[in-house]
């Protein structure tokens, strides 16, 4: 049985009282998740007992730190079903992971040919986070390739009607979010991946909102690259993950130059280490690897299938409650089917920033703005929205507090 009350005991911050002695109602987990004490304690123990640099120091602390760092990689690889631990590259966040792919696919490796060049096409979607738009814009501008994109239906789903004209023999890369951070939509990756691979295109998946919420098996998924971040899955900030097929990673040039990404260096030239070290120049996120390892251990102990079921149930409860508020419009799918736990909405006559501030005055933490998804907002004719987002620790009582605070907001503004 899923015991949300027991789970909440693991998150110290959820017991915090805010100004006015209000209980914290944290509904901003799509922005960043809160951290259980198991993760906090693991990072604290590393710094107190094992802190050293990795792959450099030959003393005992260095060996312990190196082992702990690589153990984090092992745990992440197992958590996402990676066939090979060396397919897991640590970055500082998902944005860097996506930038890494977009950069190196446009570079010409020694003795090879760039994956993307003039006359080629890259396909994304209108619902992407800016981190999965801007790097591809930069790639196509740099190489002379063309950027194209899927539109979004009025219901907040991808419009796949023109998939055969968007993904063609000219397509080299298709990059798509698994779960929209604004609309909450879970996209049909199987259809997109099958079509992309049928024309020889590579598929990049932004899984930043997916990995925390649903069971993930990258081997079964069939994509070529998957990017996500640690801080949204109860892990620390400062660490992201790029998973890629090993044969692809091994064929690509490095992203950054520096220590530990090399095989040998002379004054004339350098040769590069195999993956993942090739893409991890400099001192890596060591304590963060310990933290993300503890995070995936924690999520696994609960069970991702249980977490996904809770997400769907609490999102369905929230959608039902929010749609009973006059003047409130949910932007995105109205049903909790193929949907994640982020709900963006507008409240007639009240600016989203004002909504957020009034909710905060009652202890309810949400996000307001464009959520780094300006094209998706433009598609629905709004500059910004208020977003409530849920996670494994969200309760129905917190949704009730949100609804009560929204009614108070309406009265306050006379909306």
C-alpha positions in Angstrom: 0.0 0.0 0.0 1.3 3.5 -0.9 1.7 5.4 2.4 2.2 9.0 1.5 2.1 10.1 5.1 5.0 7.7 5.9 6.9 9.0 2.8 6.5 12.6 3.9 8.3 11.8 7.1 11.5 11.3 5.1 11.4 14.9 3.8 12.4 17.3 6.6 11.4 20.5 4.7 7.8 19.3 4.3 7.3 19.8 8.1 8.4 23.4 7.9 6.2 26.3 9.1 6.2 29.4 7.0 5.7 33.1 7.9 2.5 33.4 9.9 3.0 29.8 11.2 1.5 28.5 8.0 2.3 24.9 7.0 4.3 24.6 3.7 2.2 23.3 0.8 4.8 22.5 -1.7 3.3 22.2 -5.2 6.4 23.1 -7.3 8.1 19.7 -7.8 8.4 20.0 -11.6 10.7 23.0 -10.9 12.7 21.0 -8.3 11.8 18.2 -6.0 12.4 18.2 -2.3 15.1 15.9 -0.8 14.6 13.0 1.6 16.9 12.7 4.6 18.5 9.6 3.0 19.9 11.8 0.2 20.9 14.6 2.6 22.7 12.2 4.9 24.5 10.5 2.1 26.0 13.8 0.8 26.8 14.9 4.4 28.6 11.6 5.1 30.6 11.9 1.9 31.9 15.4 2.8 32.5 14.5 6.4 34.2 11.2 5.8 35.4 10.6 2.2 36.0 13.9 0.5 38.8 13.8 -2.1 39.2 14.2 -5.8 38.6 11.2 -8.0 40.8 9.3 -10.5 43.8 11.4 -9.4 44.6 10.9 -5.7 46.3 7.6 -4.9 45.6 7.8 -1.1 42.8 6.0 0.8 40.4 9.0 0.6 40.9 9.3 -3.1 40.1 5.6 -3.6 37.0 5.9 -1.4 35.8 9.0 -3.3 36.5 7.4 -6.7 34.6 4.2 -5.7 31.6 6.3 -4.4 31.5 8.4 -7.6 31.5 5.4 -9.9 29.0 3.6 -7.6 26.6 6.5 -8.3 27.0 5.8 -12.1 26.3 2.1 -11.5 23.1 2.9 -9.6 21.8 5.3 -12.2 22.6 2.9 -15.0 20.6 0.2 -13.2 17.7 2.6 -12.4 17.2 3.5 -16.1 17.9 0.0 -17.5 21.1 1.0 -19.3 22.8 -2.1 -20.8 26.2 -0.7 -20.1 27.3 1.5 -17.2 29.7 3.3 -19.5 26.7 4.7 -21.4 26.0 7.0 -18.4 27.6 10.4 -18.7 27.4 12.8 -15.8 26.9 16.5 -16.7 25.9 19.4 -14.5 22.2 19.3 -15.5 19.9 18.2 -18.3 20.5 21.4 -20.2 24.2 20.6 -20.5 23.4 17.1 -21.5 21.2 18.3 -24.4 23.8 21.0 -25.4 26.5 18.3 -25.4 24.6 16.2 -27.9 23.6 19.2 -30.1 27.2 20.4 -30.1 29.0 17.2 -30.9 26.6 16.0 -33.5 27.5 19.1 -35.5 31.3 18.6 -35.1 33.4 16.6 -37.6 35.3 13.8 -35.7 38.8 12.9 -36.8 38.5 10.7 -39.8 34.7 10.9 -39.9 31.9 13.1 -41.0 29.6 15.3 -39.0 26.1 13.9 -38.3 24.4 17.2 -39.3 25.3 19.5 -42.1 23.8 21.8 -44.7 20.6 20.5 -46.3 19.9 18.2 -43.3 16.9 18.7 -41.0 16.4 18.6 -37.3 12.8 18.0 -35.9 11.6 19.1 -32.4 8.2 20.0 -31.0 6.3 23.2 -30.1 6.0 22.0 -26.5 9.7 21.7 -25.7 11.5 23.3 -22.8 13.9 26.0 -24.0 16.7 23.6 -23.2 15.5 21.4 -26.0 14.9 24.2 -28.4 17.9 26.7 -28.2 20.7 24.1 -28.7 19.0 22.8 -31.9 18.5 26.3 -33.1 22.2 26.9 -32.6 23.1 23.7 -34.3 21.1 24.4 -37.4 22.3 28.0 -37.6 25.9 26.8 -37.2 25.7 24.0 -39.8 23.2 25.3 -42.3 20.6 22.6 -41.5 16.9 23.4 -41.2 14.9 23.2 -37.9 11.3 21.9 -38.1 8.8 21.1 -35.5 5.6 19.3 -34.6 2.6 21.5 -33.6 0.3 21.0 -30.6 -3.4 20.4 -30.7 -6.0 22.4 -28.7 -6.0 19.6 -26.2 -2.3 19.9 -25.5 -1.2 16.8 -27.4 1.4 16.5 -30.1 -0.2 16.8 -33.6 1.2 13.8 -35.4 -1.0 14.1 -38.5 2.0 15.4 -40.6 4.6 13.0 -39.2 5.3 11.6 -42.6 6.1 15.1 -44.0 8.0 16.3 -41.0 10.3 13.2 -40.6 11.8 12.4 -44.0 15.0 11.1 -45.5 16.4 14.6 -44.9 15.9 14.3 -41.1 19.0 13.6 -39.1 17.8 14.2 -35.6 14.4 14.1 -33.8 14.5 15.6 -30.3 11.4 15.5 -28.2 10.3 15.8 -24.6 8.9 12.6 -23.0 6.7 14.6 -20.5 6.0 18.3 -21.1 7.0 20.5 -18.1 4.2 22.9 -19.0 1.3 20.9 -20.4 2.0 17.7 -18.5 1.5 15.7 -21.7 3.2 12.3 -21.9 4.1 11.9 -25.6 3.9 8.7 -27.7 7.6 8.1 -28.1 7.2 4.7 -29.6 5.5 6.2 -32.7 8.0 8.9 -33.1 11.1 6.7 -32.5 9.9 4.1 -34.9 9.3 6.7 -37.6 12.6 8.5 -37.0 14.6 5.2 -37.1 12.8 4.2 -40.3 14.6 7.1 -42.1 17.9 6.7 -40.3 17.5 9.6 -37.9 18.8 9.7 -34.4 16.3 10.3 -31.5 17.1 12.4 -28.5 14.7 12.4 -25.6 14.4 15.1 -22.9 13.3 12.9 -20.0 13.7 15.5 -17.2 10.0 15.2 -16.2 9.7 11.5 -17.0 12.5 9.8 -15.1 11.2 11.1 -11.7 7.6 10.1 -12.4 7.4 6.8 -14.4 9.4 3.6 -14.8 12.1 4.0 -17.4 14.0 1.4 -19.4 16.2 3.0 -21.9 17.0 -0.3 -23.6 13.3 -0.9 -24.3 12.6 2.7 -25.2 14.8 2.5 -28.2 16.0 6.1 -28.3 19.6 7.0 -29.0 20.1 9.6 -26.3 18.2 10.3 -23.1 18.8 13.4 -20.9 17.6 14.1 -17.4 18.6 15.9 -14.2 19.1 14.9 -10.6 17.3 17.6 -8.7 13.9 16.7 -10.1 14.2 13.1 -8.8 14.8 13.8 -5.1 18.5 14.2 -5.8 20.9 17.1 -5.6 21.3 20.0 -7.9 24.5 20.2 -9.9 24.2 16.9 -11.7 22.5 15.7 -14.9 22.7 12.6 -16.9 23.2 11.9 -20.5 22.6 8.3 -21.5 23.6 7.3 -25.0 24.2 4.2 -27.0 27.8 3.2 -26.4 28.6 2.8 -30.1 27.3 6.3 -30.7 29.2 7.9 -27.8 32.4 6.2 -28.9 32.1 7.6 -32.4 31.6 11.2 -31.3 34.2 13.9 -30.5 34.4 15.3 -27.0 32.3 18.3 -25.8 34.9 19.9 -23.5 38.6 19.6 -23.2 40.6 19.2 -20.0 41.7 16.8 -17.4 40.6 13.1 -17.4 38.9 13.3 -20.8 42.2 12.4 -22.6 44.1 9.3 -23.4 47.3 11.1 -24.0 48.5 14.7 -24.6 51.5 16.1 -26.4 52.2 19.7 -27.4 51.2 18.8 -31.0 48.0 16.8 -30.4 45.7 14.9 -28.0 43.9 11.6 -28.2 40.7 11.0 -26.1 39.5 8.6 -23.5 36.7 6.2 -24.2 33.2 7.1 -23.0 32.1 8.2 -20.5 35.3 9.9 -19.4 35.6 11.5 -22.9 32.6 13.7 -22.0 33.5 14.4 -18.4 36.3 17.0 -18.5 37.7 18.3 -15.2 36.6 17.5 -11.7 33.2 15.8 -11.9 30.2 16.2 -9.6 31.5 13.8 -7.0 29.2 14.4 -4.0 26.4 14.9 -6.4 27.0 11.4 -7.8 26.7 10.1 -4.3 23.5 12.0 -3.9 21.9 10.9 -7.1 22.8 7.3 -6.2 21.1 7.7 -2.9 18.1 9.3 -4.7 17.6 6.4 -7.1 18.0 4.0 -4.2 15.2 5.8 -2.4 12.9 5.9 -5.4 13.6 2.2 -6.1 12.8 1.3 -2.5 9.3 2.7 -3.0 8.9 1.4 -6.5 8.5 3.6 -9.6 5.3 1.9 -10.6 3.8 2.9 -7.2 5.1 6.4 -7.6 3.6 6.6 -11.1 0.2 5.4 -9.9 0.2 8.0 -7.1 1.1 10.7 -9.6 -1.8 9.8 -11.8 -4.2 9.6 -8.9 -3.2 12.9 -7.4 -3.2 14.6 -10.8 -6.7 13.3 -11.5 -7.9 14.6 -8.1 -6.3 18.0 -8.8 -7.7 18.3 -12.3 -11.2 17.5 -11.1 -11.0 20.0 -8.3 -9.4 22.8 -10.4 -12.0 22.5 -13.1 -14.8 23.3 -10.6 -13.4 26.8 -10.1 -15.2 29.3 -12.3 -12.9 31.3 -14.5 -10.0 28.8 -14.2 -8.7 27.3 -17.4 -6.3 24.3 -17.5 -3.8 24.7 -20.3 -3.1 21.2 -21.4 -4.9 17.8 -21.2 -7.9 18.0 -19.0 -7.9 14.2 -18.2 -5.2 12.4 -16.2 -4.6 10.0 -19.2 -1.0 10.0 -20.6 -0.3 12.9 -18.4 2.3 13.8 -15.8 1.9 15.7 -12.6 2.3 19.3 -13.8 -0.9 21.4 -14.3 -0.7 24.9 -15.8 -3.7 27.1 -15.7 -5.0 30.7 -16.0 -7.4 32.5 -13.7 -9.6 34.9 -15.5 -8.9 38.5 -14.6 -5.8 37.7 -12.4 -2.2 37.7 -13.6 -0.4 34.5 -12.9 2.3 36.3 -10.9 -0.5 37.7 -8.7 -2.0 34.3 -8.3 1.3 32.9 -7.2 1.9 35.7 -4.7 -1.5 35.3 -3.2 -1.1 31.5 -2.9 2.3 32.0 -1.3 0.7 34.3 1.3 -1.3 31.3 2.3 1.6 28.9 2.3 1.0 27.3 -1.1 4.2 27.3 -3.3 3.5 27.1 -7.0 5.3 28.5 -10.1 4.2 31.4 -12.3 5.7 32.5 -15.6 6.4 30.9 -19.0 8.2 27.9 -17.4 11.0 28.0 -20.0 8.3 27.1 -22.6 7.5 30.3 -24.3 6.6 28.8 -27.7 4.0 26.5 -26.0 2.5 29.5 -24.2 2.4 31.4 -27.5 0.5 28.4 -29.1 -2.2 28.9 -26.5 -2.3 32.6 -26.7 -1.1 33.4 -23.2 2.1 35.0 -22.0 2.3 33.0 -18.8 0.5 30.6 -16.6 0.4 29.4 -13.0 1.7 25.9 -12.6 1.0 23.5 -9.7 3.1 20.3 -9.9 2.9 17.2 -7.8 5.2 14.4 -6.7 5.4 11.2 -4.6 4.8 13.2 -1.4 1.8 15.3 -2.5 -1.5 14.7 -0.7 -5.1 15.4 -1.4 -5.2 17.8 1.5 -2.6 19.9 -0.2 -4.7 20.0 -3.4 -7.6 21.1 -1.2 -5.4 23.8 0.3 -4.6 25.0 -3.3 -8.3 25.1 -4.3 -9.2 27.0 -1.1 -6.4 29.5 -1.7 -7.5 30.0 -5.3 -11.0 30.8 -4.2 -9.5 33.3 -1.7 -7.5 34.8 -4.6 -10.6 35.2 -6.7 -12.4 37.0 -3.9 -9.4 39.2 -3.2 -9.2 40.4 -6.8 -12.9 40.4 -7.4 -12.5 38.0 -10.2 
